[in-house]
Amino acid sequence: MSEPIAATSLPFPLAARGKVRDIYDVGDDRLLLVATDRISAFDVVLSPAIPRKGVVLTQITAWWLSQVRDLTPNHLISVDPDRIAALVPALDGVRDQWARRAMLVRKARTIPVECVVRGYLSGSAWREYREHGTLAGEPLPGDLRESSRLDTPIFSPAVKAQTGHDENITFDTVRGQLGDEVAEHLRTVSLALYARGRDVAARAGIILADTKFEFGLLDGQRPILIDEVMTPDSSRFWPAESYAEGRSQPSLDKQPVRDYLEGLTQDGRWDKTPPAPELPDHVVEATTQRYLRIFRLLTGSELDDFRASGGEEPEA
């Protein structure tokens, strides 16, 4: 198993560092998005990092972008290390920090709305429904249960909170913030992307319960798809073979981490506030295997054998 990359230090200005990604401004209106192996749960970044997680996130995003490029333009230039190094020569000497886990992308102005699409009632959507009978402020039938399949997938936008979880908002709020044309475009494209992802995942025996997309603006252009796309970090993937309404579902993501931490909380050994306890080796290994499994199921390839098509400049 390769050594995990918990943080990077590249010879360019660090534009942002999130829970998982280190983002560098590499000039010429381009960014390098490096998916580290950092992992978070309950809004706490944990230790140690999860080997290969960042490679899975980047490569699965590149794979999905090749599946949906007819639906919307995107910001990807390349994920191929040789091409990235050719375009940004200063990166060549530090490949061990970013190769296969980095996307070279066009710089776009991020639209401050999380474009969530839900096909099943789970997570915060289930909580809203239990309390109010609604989803994204819209009323739903009164006989739904946890993990129920929605007759029609619902655009359920959110905004990034300053602290804690994202906050769900209504579509009318999005229209008020962004205007009718942009809001309608985001909803239409997000629903189309989810529908494509749901159908592709279904052929692999996977339920795509929900996912979130991010969009950005290039000068004078309509929104383009940015950031990660239908990864285990931005989506709920459930094994179709074990699906049943009326309960939570096992997830093909960092479920071993959540289960371990929930066990500590129930035993009174952690209160879900920093600092978090160290993850034991068996949890780290199980989580790596989950990420590798969802990659293999969706793409039909082993991670080491997979080579993405390399991306392309977004169209105007």
SULVENVEN-V876409 format. One line per field, one symbol per residue. burial: b if it has 24 or more other ideal C-beta (glycine too) atoms within 12 Angstrom, else e. Layout:
burial: ???
//
This chain:
burial: eeebbbebebebeeeeebbbbbbbebeeebbbbbbbbbbbbbebbbbbbbbbbbbbbbbbbbbbbbbbbebbbbbbbbbbbebbeebbeebeebeebbbbbbbbbbbbebbbbbbbbbbbbbbbbbebbeeeeebbeeebeeebeebbbbeebbbbbbbbeeeeebebbbbeebeeebeeebbebbbbbbbbbbbbbbebbeebebbbbbbbbbbbbbeeebbbbbbbbbbbbbbbbbbeeebeeeebbbbbbbbbbbebbeebeeeeeeeeeeebbebeeebbebbbbbbbbbbbbbbeeebeebebebbeebee
//
